[in-house]
């Protein structure tokens, strides 16, 4: 037993030393925001504020943006593809938001405990520009299945003392009462139609594993849902053993979460929305990959995240997983006689398909990598891809990674491209957008090795002042500002000292 303790302690020291060494090169404050493209900005904003308890940052929301620099900054890759194919960019999901175009981009920012959700909407500039076949037709909507490569899902972290199944029941009740008809959470049991969704027992409302045989030896619970415009969202909570491992990883990297912050209390925004507001903010964004090794190498080896070695999952399959991931799509397939592959539905019941998970931690957030592999052969799997990659497609998500303000963005991106080229050769960057109209928001859209959409961001001037002020008012945590970073005044000394002690006494 003593020898085992020494080995475990050596592993912990190795993890800490790796983080300290990596922090010398780390130029990111973690994830500043997740962007979600929506067809109805008002409905989406009301869901993330009135139902989930986020705070609308109206001072930094922008309505009616367009211009050649923003057009190129958001769509340069797709515009180049259209030119090479000799087609109209709109056929590839690109609205013309150039100076002389007919479209505009609008966005709202909603703040949670650890980052913001940016809701984007592309719409005609005037009623005269609206056509009979408008931009938000079905060709411009990403298929909602989470099986598509580079298709993300956004996961909210449900508080420990909340029953996840009751949470789902109340979330749907509140959403339906507010008129959000697209809010639907999967059941673990097979259902024939939407009416059956409300006839199953509450035990089927969420997947809850309390045993010590999942997720690297700890229990967890989770449920997949469709958001207000069909986007894939997840609600997740952890049993003590898995929660302790997450805490240890956050402590080792000096990352931030209200889950382990002793001074944090639920704010008025969460209290006002009641039960659905019982969240620690966002836990992770999940990204579908066809290669766990490549994705981990990019997000940890190149971007400086920390692979959470003791929190992973392998060999997940079965009917409960099948229903959780694809229930909405399977109902649609039955109703329309569609082929499962046409809707991106994998088979975790009759085939040899299985799900594997890995987690990469940044300063405030986790990027989850999901791979649908074949049993005994991780080089093969079920890997459908979207034909279009435009960030304007409805249900699309972008991951906003926040650069330190003393870093030159063009040099940083050039370095990322250079390192990626020697390993992947698939990473592409659009021109940087640094427009005075954005009041200090500077960004660059980048396609990752799987085609995932990243946004490298910096916030300065008025934009930074507003975000910091709003974070302090909400109680958010961020390493971007000294005032929002408890590590600068030993605010995590207590929980992280306990985490270290727990790690030794359990062994």
C-alpha distance (Angstrom), angle and dihedral (degrees) to the residues before:
residue distance angle dihedral
X1 . . .
X2 3.80 . .
X3 3.80 91.5 .
X4 3.80 90.0 50.4
X5 3.80 90.5 52.1
X6 3.79 90.3 53.2
X7 3.80 92.0 50.8
X8 3.82 91.8 48.8
X9 3.82 91.0 47.2
X10 3.81 89.9 50.3
X11 3.81 89.8 52.0
X12 3.80 90.0 51.6
X13 3.81 91.2 50.2
X14 3.80 89.7 48.7
X15 3.81 90.6 52.1
X16 3.80 92.0 48.9
X17 3.81 92.8 46.7
X18 3.81 90.1 49.4
X19 3.80 90.2 52.3
X20 3.81 92.9 47.2
X21 3.80 91.2 48.9
X22 3.80 91.8 46.5
X23 3.80 92.4 47.9
X24 3.81 89.9 65.7
X25 3.79 87.9 67.3
X26 3.79 97.6 32.6
X27 3.80 110.0 117.1
X28 3.81 97.7 169.8
X29 3.79 132.6 90.5
X30 3.76 88.2 -153.8
X31 3.79 123.9 -108.4
X32 3.80 114.7 -12.9
X33 3.80 96.1 -177.7
X34 3.77 148.9 -18.7
X35 3.80 114.8 -128.5
X36 3.81 119.4 -145.2
X37 3.80 121.3 -171.1
X38 3.78 111.2 -140.5
X39 3.79 137.4 -176.7
X40 3.81 92.4 -146.2
X41 3.79 114.4 39.9
X42 3.80 94.6 -175.6
X43 3.80 95.7 52.4
X44 3.80 92.5 46.5
X45 3.79 92.9 47.8
X46 3.79 92.2 49.8
X47 3.81 91.8 49.4
X48 3.80 95.2 52.2
X49 3.82 92.4 43.9
X50 3.83 108.3 29.5
X51 3.82 96.1 36.7
X52 3.83 105.7 28.6
X53 3.80 99.2 30.3
X54 3.79 102.0 -117.4
X55 3.81 121.2 149.8
X56 3.79 120.7 -117.8
X57 3.81 110.2 -131.8
X58 3.77 96.3 -150.5
X59 3.81 93.7 172.0
X60 3.81 92.6 66.5
X61 3.80 98.1 35.4
X62 3.80 113.2 110.6
X63 3.79 128.6 -155.8
X64 3.78 123.1 -172.3
X65 3.81 104.1 21.0
X66 3.79 121.1 163.8
X67 3.79 139.7 139.4
X68 3.78 141.0 125.5
X69 3.80 94.6 -88.6
X70 3.82 93.7 52.0
X71 3.83 90.0 43.5
X72 3.81 92.0 54.6
X73 3.79 92.8 39.0
X74 3.79 93.6 56.7
X75 3.81 101.7 32.5
X76 3.84 111.0 22.5
X77 3.79 92.7 118.1
X78 3.83 93.3 50.2
X79 3.82 92.1 43.1
X80 3.80 89.4 54.5
X81 3.82 90.5 48.2
X82 3.82 90.4 50.9
X83 3.80 91.4 50.4
X84 3.79 92.5 49.6
X85 3.82 91.8 48.2
X86 3.80 93.8 42.6
X87 3.81 93.6 -126.3
X88 3.79 136.3 127.3
X89 3.85 109.2 -89.9
X90 3.80 89.8 -130.1
X91 3.81 88.4 67.2
X92 3.82 86.3 64.1
X93 3.78 93.5 50.0
X94 3.80 98.6 -92.3
X95 3.82 118.2 138.0
X96 3.80 113.0 -156.7
X97 3.81 103.4 -111.2
X98 3.81 92.3 157.8
X99 3.80 120.2 124.1
X100 3.80 91.6 -90.9
X101 3.80 96.6 35.6
X102 3.79 130.6 105.7
X103 3.80 101.0 -124.3
X104 3.80 138.3 74.2
X105 3.78 136.2 -165.5
X106 3.79 121.6 -128.1
X107 3.77 125.5 -172.6
X108 3.78 140.2 -175.8
X109 3.80 125.2 -164.1
X110 3.81 120.5 -143.8
X111 3.81 119.0 -168.8
X112 3.81 126.1 -142.8
X113 3.82 133.5 172.6
X114 3.78 96.9 -71.9
X115 3.81 109.9 10.7
X116 3.79 146.1 -2.7
X117 3.77 132.4 -94.8
X118 3.80 111.0 -139.8
X119 3.80 112.1 -154.9
X120 3.81 113.0 -157.9
X121 3.78 129.7 -166.4
X122 3.80 129.5 -177.2
X123 3.79 113.7 -155.7
X124 3.82 141.6 157.4
X125 3.82 114.6 -82.9
X126 3.79 92.6 -130.6
X127 3.78 140.2 9.2
X128 3.80 88.5 -105.2
X129 3.82 88.8 64.8
X130 3.81 94.3 56.0
X131 3.78 111.0 107.6
X132 3.79 129.7 -161.8
X133 3.80 87.8 -108.7
X134 3.79 99.8 44.5
X135 3.78 128.9 -165.9
X136 3.79 95.3 -96.4
X137 3.82 95.6 63.5
X138 3.81 118.3 130.3
X139 3.80 93.5 -90.3
X140 3.79 87.9 65.5
X141 3.82 95.3 52.1
X142 3.78 119.5 92.2
X143 3.78 111.7 -129.0
X144 3.77 105.7 -102.4
X145 3.80 100.4 -135.3
X146 3.83 112.6 119.2
X147 3.82 89.6 -141.2
X148 3.81 96.0 82.5
X149 3.78 116.9 106.5
X150 3.82 111.3 -102.8
X151 3.82 90.8 9.7
X152 3.82 106.9 135.8
X153 3.76 132.6 -155.1
X154 3.79 124.7 -157.8
X155 3.83 118.2 -131.4
X156 3.81 125.1 -156.3
X157 3.81 119.7 -156.1
X158 3.83 111.4 -126.4
X159 3.80 116.4 -149.7
X160 3.80 120.1 -101.9
X161 3.80 99.0 -113.4
X162 3.80 93.6 51.5
X163 3.79 122.8 101.8
X164 3.80 103.2 -129.4
X165 3.80 94.4 -150.6
X166 3.79 92.3 51.6
X167 3.80 88.2 45.5
X168 3.81 90.7 57.7
X169 3.80 91.8 47.6
X170 3.81 92.7 52.1
X171 3.82 93.4 42.2
X172 3.79 91.1 56.2
X173 3.81 93.2 42.7
X174 3.80 92.8 51.5
X175 3.80 92.9 43.2
X176 3.79 93.9 49.9
X177 3.80 91.6 47.3
X178 3.83 88.9 52.9
X179 3.81 91.7 51.8
X180 3.81 98.1 -105.9
X181 3.78 95.3 139.9
X182 3.80 96.0 171.3
X183 3.82 93.8 62.6
X184 3.80 103.2 108.7
X185 3.80 128.5 153.8
X186 3.78 121.5 -155.5
X187 3.78 121.8 -112.3
X188 3.79 121.7 -139.4
X189 3.77 91.9 -128.6
X190 3.80 126.9 66.6
X191 3.80 116.4 -93.9
X192 3.79 127.8 -172.9
X193 3.80 99.9 -147.7
X194 3.79 143.7 -1.6
X195 3.81 93.1 -88.5
X196 3.81 89.9 60.8
X197 3.80 89.9 58.7
X198 3.82 89.2 79.3
X199 3.80 96.6 41.6
X200 3.79 99.6 64.8
X201 3.84 121.2 94.1
X202 3.79 118.2 -92.8
X203 3.82 90.2 -110.2
X204 3.81 87.4 74.2
X205 3.82 94.1 53.7
X206 3.82 95.8 89.4
X207 3.77 141.9 7.5
X208 3.80 109.4 -109.2
X209 3.81 121.3 -179.7
X210 3.79 112.2 -178.7
X211 3.78 96.2 166.6
X212 3.78 128.3 98.1
X213 3.80 96.0 -115.5
X214 3.80 102.4 83.7
X215 3.80 138.9 67.4
X216 3.79 95.9 18.6
X217 3.80 94.8 -41.3
X218 3.80 102.6 -40.6
X219 3.76 138.6 95.9
X220 3.78 126.9 -108.5
X221 3.77 142.3 167.1
X222 3.77 129.3 -147.0
X223 3.78 145.6 163.5
X224 3.81 133.3 -167.6
X225 3.80 118.9 -136.5
X226 3.78 139.2 174.4
X227 3.80 115.0 -117.4
X228 3.82 128.4 -136.4
X229 3.81 93.2 -74.5
X230 3.80 97.2 30.1
X231 3.82 97.6 -86.6
X232 3.79 116.0 150.8
X233 3.79 113.1 -107.9
X234 3.80 131.6 168.7
X235 3.78 135.1 -158.2
X236 3.79 115.9 -150.6
X237 3.79 139.6 176.8
X238 3.78 133.8 176.2
X239 3.77 137.6 -136.4
X240 3.79 117.4 -126.6
X241 3.80 99.3 -89.5
X242 3.81 95.1 50.8
X243 3.79 90.1 41.0
X244 3.80 90.3 54.1
X245 3.80 91.1 53.2
X246 3.78 91.1 50.9
X247 3.80 90.1 48.5
X248 3.81 91.4 50.7
X249 3.80 91.3 50.9
X250 3.81 92.2 49.0
X251 3.80 90.6 48.3
X252 3.81 94.2 48.4
X253 3.79 93.2 52.0
X254 3.82 93.8 37.1
X255 3.77 89.8 -121.0
X256 3.79 124.4 159.5
X257 3.79 134.6 -115.8
X258 3.80 132.6 149.9
X259 3.81 87.0 -138.3
X260 3.82 90.4 81.8
X261 3.82 100.7 23.7
X262 3.86 107.2 113.6
X263 3.82 94.9 -159.0
X264 3.80 95.6 54.3
X265 3.79 121.9 109.3
X266 3.78 127.6 176.4
X267 3.79 109.9 -90.8
X268 3.80 128.8 -132.9
X269 3.80 92.4 -96.7
X270 3.80 91.7 60.8
X271 3.79 93.4 40.7
X272 3.80 92.0 50.6
X273 3.81 93.1 57.7
X274 3.80 93.6 45.9
X275 3.79 123.7 -157.8
X276 3.85 99.3 8.8
X277 3.82 89.1 54.9
X278 3.81 92.6 65.3
X279 3.80 93.2 110.0
X280 3.81 139.0 125.5
X281 3.79 87.8 -143.1
X282 3.79 118.8 -103.1
X283 3.78 123.9 -15.9
X284 3.79 103.5 -170.5
X285 3.75 149.1 -29.8
X286 3.79 112.8 -123.9
X287 3.81 119.4 -142.1
X288 3.80 124.7 -166.7
X289 3.77 113.2 -130.2
X290 3.78 136.0 178.6
X291 3.81 90.6 -150.4
X292 3.79 123.8 39.0
X293 3.80 90.6 -169.8
X294 3.82 94.1 54.8
X295 3.79 94.1 45.2
X296 3.80 93.8 47.0
X297 3.79 90.5 46.7
X298 3.80 91.1 52.8
X299 3.80 99.6 44.9
X300 3.80 96.5 38.2
X301 3.81 105.9 23.5
X302 3.82 97.0 40.9
X303 3.82 105.4 21.5
X304 3.81 96.1 36.5
X305 3.80 103.5 -117.5
X306 3.80 120.8 149.0
X307 3.80 118.8 -116.8
X308 3.81 107.3 -131.0
X309 3.80 95.8 -135.2
X310 3.80 97.0 -174.9
X311 3.80 96.7 46.3
X312 3.77 110.3 68.2
X313 3.75 140.0 112.2
X314 3.79 135.1 -143.6
X315 3.80 139.1 176.4
X316 3.82 99.6 26.6
X317 3.82 114.9 162.3
X318 3.80 141.4 128.4
X319 3.80 141.0 95.9
X320 3.81 96.0 -63.9
X321 3.81 90.7 56.6
X322 3.80 90.8 44.1
X323 3.79 91.9 54.8
X324 3.79 94.0 42.5
X325 3.79 93.9 53.6
X326 3.80 103.6 35.7
X327 3.80 110.7 18.4
X328 3.80 96.9 117.5
X329 3.81 91.4 46.3
X330 3.82 92.8 47.1
X331 3.80 90.9 52.8
X332 3.80 89.4 50.3
X333 3.82 91.0 48.5
X334 3.81 91.0 54.3
X335 3.80 92.5 46.6
X336 3.81 94.6 49.0
X337 3.82 100.3 30.2
X338 3.80 87.9 -121.6
X339 3.77 124.3 163.9
X340 3.82 113.2 -107.0
X341 3.80 92.0 -126.4
X342 3.81 90.9 54.7
X343 3.80 88.8 61.4
X344 3.80 96.5 39.8
X345 3.80 97.1 -108.5
X346 3.79 115.9 159.0
X347 3.79 123.8 -159.7
X348 3.82 115.4 -121.6
X349 3.81 93.5 162.2
X350 3.81 112.2 51.2
X351 3.81 100.5 19.5
X352 3.81 131.1 62.4
X353 3.81 91.8 -105.4
X354 3.81 118.8 133.5
X355 3.80 136.6 174.3
X356 3.81 126.3 -121.8
X357 3.82 126.2 -171.9
X358 3.81 135.3 -161.0
X359 3.81 128.9 178.3
X360 3.82 129.0 -147.4
X361 3.81 116.9 -167.1
X362 3.81 126.3 -146.3
X363 3.82 129.3 178.1
X364 3.78 95.3 -68.7
X365 3.77 110.0 -1.9
X366 3.78 145.9 40.4
X367 3.80 128.3 -122.4
X368 3.80 109.5 -151.0
X369 3.79 119.0 -154.7
X370 3.82 116.2 -153.6
X371 3.78 124.8 -167.3
X372 3.81 127.0 -173.8
X373 3.82 101.7 -151.3
X374 3.79 136.5 170.1
X375 3.77 117.5 -108.6
X376 3.80 108.6 -94.1
X377 3.81 95.1 6.3
X378 3.79 117.7 69.8
X379 3.82 91.5 177.6
X380 3.79 90.0 72.3
X381 3.75 131.1 55.0
X382 3.77 148.2 123.1
X383 3.80 105.5 -60.6
X384 3.83 114.5 161.7
X385 3.82 115.8 176.1
X386 3.78 133.4 -153.3
X387 3.79 114.6 -114.5
X388 3.80 90.9 -139.8
X389 3.80 127.4 51.2
X390 3.81 102.1 -176.3
X391 3.83 116.2 138.5
X392 3.82 87.4 -138.4
X393 3.81 94.0 69.7
X394 3.80 112.9 113.6
X395 3.87 112.1 -102.1
X396 3.80 91.3 21.0
X397 3.81 116.8 141.6
X398 3.80 131.2 -155.4
X399 3.81 126.4 -165.2
X400 3.81 112.6 -135.3
X401 3.82 111.5 -150.7
X402 3.81 113.1 -168.1
X403 3.80 118.0 -137.3
X404 3.77 122.4 -152.2
X405 3.81 107.8 -99.5
X406 3.81 93.2 -122.9
X407 3.81 90.7 60.7
X408 3.79 120.0 95.8
X409 3.78 103.5 -125.5
X410 3.80 95.8 -151.6
X411 3.82 91.8 52.1
X412 3.80 91.5 47.2
X413 3.80 93.6 50.0
X414 3.81 92.0 45.2
X415 3.80 88.0 54.0
X416 3.81 91.9 49.0
X417 3.81 90.6 49.9
X418 3.79 92.1 47.4
X419 3.80 94.1 50.1
X420 3.80 91.8 42.9
X421 3.80 94.1 49.9
X422 3.79 92.3 60.5
X423 3.82 90.9 50.6
X424 3.81 109.3 27.1
X425 3.79 111.8 3.2
X426 3.80 90.1 -155.3
X427 3.81 104.5 92.6
X428 3.82 114.3 108.8
X429 3.81 129.8 -178.1
X430 3.81 129.8 -155.3
X431 3.84 121.5 -146.7
X432 3.80 116.3 -74.9
X433 3.82 115.9 -101.5
X434 3.80 114.2 -141.7
X435 3.79 103.3 161.3
X436 3.85 122.5 167.4
X437 3.81 88.7 -139.1
X438 3.81 88.8 68.3
X439 3.84 93.7 63.3
X440 3.79 96.1 -133.7
X441 3.81 102.2 -28.1
X442 3.81 107.7 129.3
X443 3.78 120.7 178.3
X444 3.79 147.0 165.7
X445 3.82 125.6 -159.5
X446 3.81 114.4 -137.1
X447 3.79 131.7 -179.0
X448 3.80 111.8 -137.0
X449 3.82 127.0 -141.7
X450 3.82 92.4 -81.3
X451 3.80 93.7 40.2
X452 3.80 92.0 -96.8
X453 3.78 113.3 154.6
X454 3.79 118.0 -115.3
X455 3.79 128.9 179.8
X456 3.80 116.2 -159.0
X457 3.79 105.0 -153.6
X458 3.78 142.1 -173.5
X459 3.80 126.7 -171.3
X460 3.80 119.8 -157.4
X461 3.80 139.2 152.9
X462 3.80 117.8 6.5
X463 3.80 93.0 -4.3
X464 3.82 92.9 55.5
X465 3.81 93.2 45.2
X466 3.80 92.3 52.6
X467 3.81 94.3 46.1
X468 3.81 92.9 49.3
X469 3.80 91.9 47.8
X470 3.81 92.1 48.9
X471 3.82 91.9 47.0
X472 3.79 90.5 53.8
X473 3.80 90.5 48.8
X474 3.81 93.0 49.7
X475 3.80 96.8 39.0
X476 3.81 95.2 -116.1
X477 3.79 122.2 161.9
X478 3.81 125.2 -136.0
X479 3.80 137.3 155.1
X480 3.82 88.6 -141.8
X481 3.81 92.4 85.0
X482 3.77 130.3 36.4
X483 3.80 91.2 -136.2
X484 3.82 92.6 56.9
X485 3.82 96.1 42.5
X486 3.84 112.5 84.0
X487 3.80 90.1 -171.3
X488 3.81 87.3 74.8
X489 3.84 90.5 63.8
X490 3.85 100.0 29.4
X491 3.78 91.8 -100.6
X492 3.81 90.4 150.8
X493 3.79 96.1 44.2
X494 3.80 93.7 103.9
X495 3.82 101.7 47.4
X496 3.78 93.5 39.4
X497 3.79 94.1 49.3
X498 3.78 87.5 52.4
X499 3.79 90.0 48.8
X500 3.79 91.3 55.6
X501 3.82 92.0 47.6
X502 3.80 92.1 48.1
X503 3.79 90.6 51.5
X504 3.80 90.6 60.0
X505 3.81 101.7 38.1
X506 3.82 92.7 52.7
X507 3.80 89.6 58.6
